[in-house]
Amino acid sequence: MKLILFVWLVLSAVSELTSADNFEVWGSWYGGFLGQVCFIAPPHLKGWRLLVRFRNDVEGITTWNSLLERKVDNRNFILRNNFFNGTPQPGTKICCVIEGRTKNSIKPEAVVFLSDTAITATTTSRRPPTRRRPTTTRRPTRTKRPTTVKPAPMPPASSGNTPNYAEVLGKSILFYEAQRSGVLPKDNRVKWRGDSAVHDQGLRGEDLSGGWYDAADYVKFNLPMASATTMLLWGLYTFKDAYTLTNELDNMYKSVKWPLDYFLKCWNPKTQEYYYQVGSGKLDHNYWGRPEDMHMRRPAMKVDRHTPGSDVAGETATSLALGSIVFRQKDRAYSDKLLLAAKSLYKFAKEVPGKYPLKDYYDSSGYKDELCTAAIWLYRATKDSNYLKDADLYYTDELAWAQDWDDKIIACQMLMYEEKRTRRHAQVVKDFFTSWRPGGDVPYTPGGLAYRNKWGSLRYDANTAFLALIAAEDGLMVDDNRKWAAGQINYMLGKNKENFSYVIGYTNNYPLHPHHASSSCPNPPATCDWDVFDSTKPNTHILYGALVGGPNTHDHYIDKRDEYEYSEVTCDYNAGFQSAIAGLIKLQHDNKLPPIVG
Ligand SMILES: *[C@@H]1O[C@H](CO)[C@@H](O)[C@H](O)[C@H]1NC(C)=O
């Protein structure tokens, strides 16, 4: 290990940028820190590496905007450029955000060395060191993070006007990691989260631990959970390259495996029972605190041969079937297991038709759309044409309203178009996207945001954006769909009149008071209860990557925990959004990204 470092240092000596203490810490708390290192791109840079050498041991290093190429030891880390910032214009400022932990809450200090990836004899010009930053950001070590301190302004992470999609993709995956229920694995990156609800169980003591918490709360609702999983898997299926290019593929496999593992626990083909919910909305919503501390009753609800639930079972079968396709190359045995469960769960959903009993939350409007998508993905997974015949029975030509946890009519129509390629199906799909354009059925804000509904307006746009990017791949309204999708997503990432990012922890201007319990809680042993909810302090922890509900019809956002129409975050909101981001990364890589407007 030492040798590698030595060789690397010798190589990099020619183009050493600086040995200044130029790692800027924005915040450190409880042993964790967040900061960045920047450099000005020299001429003729074709790929670059940074050696970041900390003065003390650090662990759990996560990098944004650059890829962690190698951990040499506990102090030395080699970062490599991402695909989108490897060959910057000379003079561009490149910043790499680094998050990690130190022992004993020592504020990290580091020196950084820059190197070209291809070092040649001509790289002789020694560049001036970047200016040493005053160490005014140093804060006294405290037992908890000072919640009134907003992170220092974050300069744009990438050159030019294009949002940093790769950073957003990585952070969105991290949001789902923060939503994990059950026993967390050793590689959990969200350090303020621990094991919780490990005793969730069915009526006969079946293990139902795992899965994702729905939103701010700790109920596990399988209809939105499966819908989110489907949208994420669909994005991974269509735009896998984006995950590979950004080095997020492994993180993504782990991310989607979490709910899939949970669904396998919820479905028992022998007894024909499917658990669709754990936790009571009523009991849970009376609690504001950490999931690790909760002690209210968490009842489990099921459907079976006497109680239909074709919507929730159908959607879960969709996730399982799609999961089996996505994992086919990676883990054959797991893929087979998912497919087996998908087949039997779909059969159950079909044979015991009807909507599931849940009415107070996530009341379902129907189940044919879920059965349609389940049948098509099962057809793709098995090549058994009976599934496609089934899908035809559940298919409708009606103009879809939007894609969300309840409504998959447009998804069914698009998948059917992909299978049949008829003019009829093409027209149905095109009509949907046309209805979403200005002058169609969907109102727009003055700032150009499509506004389907005040509840999770951004989620509807993001879902439509993701589907628009798929439609473009399918050859439908190609340029127009890409342009519209990029415009809507860019709005969410700060291309709006308030330069406000609706993604938490992205840019320096984002929601600080999301309606989300666990991230709002101070570190233990401090109490977390409704006083925390009521306080005007920002959430203690940055819930990286979460997309909030959105602005009002006048492009205005209210950053308050109790204004959850604006500030709520959910598994459902992020899913189509993350997949749209993946689509944009793919376009960016292929040089097909529409130019930024406005
Ligand atoms: C938003 O950013 C643009 C470009 O940097 C700037 O000109 C404008 O003044 C900013 N608007 C606000 C409200 O901060």
The ligand as a MOL file (V3000), in Angstrom:
LIG
                    3D

  0  0  0     0  0            999 V3000
M  V30 BEGIN CTAB
M  V30 COUNTS 14 14 0 0 0
M  V30 BEGIN ATOM
M  V30 1 C -30.2170 33.4810 -9.8430 0
M  V30 2 O -29.0200 33.1990 -10.5180 0
M  V30 3 C -28.7730 34.0720 -11.6130 0
M  V30 4 C -27.5570 33.5570 -12.3530 0
M  V30 5 O -26.5250 33.2790 -11.4850 0
M  V30 6 C -28.6270 35.5010 -11.0900 0
M  V30 7 O -28.3960 36.3820 -12.1540 0
M  V30 8 C -29.9130 35.8920 -10.3520 0
M  V30 9 O -29.7650 37.1630 -9.7720 0
M  V30 10 C -30.2370 34.8660 -9.2620 0
M  V30 11 N -31.5410 35.1630 -8.6960 0
M  V30 12 C -31.7660 35.1690 -7.3950 0
M  V30 13 C -33.1740 35.4730 -6.9680 0
M  V30 14 O -30.9290 34.9070 -6.5670 0
M  V30 END ATOM
M  V30 BEGIN BOND
M  V30 1 1 1 2
M  V30 2 1 1 10
M  V30 3 1 2 3
M  V30 4 1 3 4
M  V30 5 1 3 6
M  V30 6 1 4 5
M  V30 7 1 6 7
M  V30 8 1 6 8
M  V30 9 1 8 9
M  V30 10 1 8 10
M  V30 11 1 10 11
M  V30 12 1 11 12
M  V30 13 1 12 13
M  V30 14 2 12 14
M  V30 END BOND
M  V30 END CTAB
M  END
